[in-house]
Structure formats: structure tokens, C-alpha cells
Amino acid sequence: MLSRELLSKQRHYDWGLRAVKSVLRQAGKLKRDPENEKMQEDPLLKRALRDFNIPKIVTDDKPIFIRLIEDLFPNAKAEDKKPSKLTKVCEKVTKNTMGLIPE
């Protein structure tokens, strides 16, 4: 798989069938959400791949991974998930109080 070749070697990276099944479950969950029910399959799969994998990807590999997804779905526009109130508060505290970069 191309991701295995291009990304750094990390113990927690899983590009096997179990990971594919998990991404498909994520895509199904997105599709069942009333907010996304009219969304086309390509943007939905692109978003599922991104949202499921990005938290596991180390910072140096994120641009490479995003580029791989862009190459897989070149014409699909996957909107970002709207952050919850909790996420906004956590980002604010992380940035302003702790002086860290919220990711």
C-alpha cells in the first residue's frame, strides 16, 4: 500500500483490512447522519478516511497523508466536521492558558 511506503514507520499505523473495515463503518455512520444524507460518496469517503486516520498520524506525516487522500479523491470536497462547544473550549484553553498548539 502506498501509505505504508510513503509515511514513516510507526508501530500504531495500521493499514490492513481491519483498518479498512473501521473506515467503512465511519463512512456508514457519516452517511446515516441526517446532516450528510445527501452527500455524495466520494466526499463522504474522503472525510471518513481523513477523520478516522488523522488523529493517529504523527505531525510530520500529516501533509503526506492529506496529499494521498487528495490524490485518491481529486474532485471531492470534504467539509470539515463542525467543532463542538467542548472542542472549542479545549482549543482555547490549550492555546491561551497552556501555550500549546491545539491539534
Secondary structure as UniProt FT lines:
FT   HELIX           2..6
FT   TURN            11..12
FT   HELIX           17..32
FT   HELIX           34..36
FT   TURN            37..38
FT   HELIX           41..53
FT   HELIX           54..56
FT   HELIX           59..61
FT   HELIX           62..72
FT   TURN            74..75
FT   HELIX           85..92
FT   HELIX           93..97
//
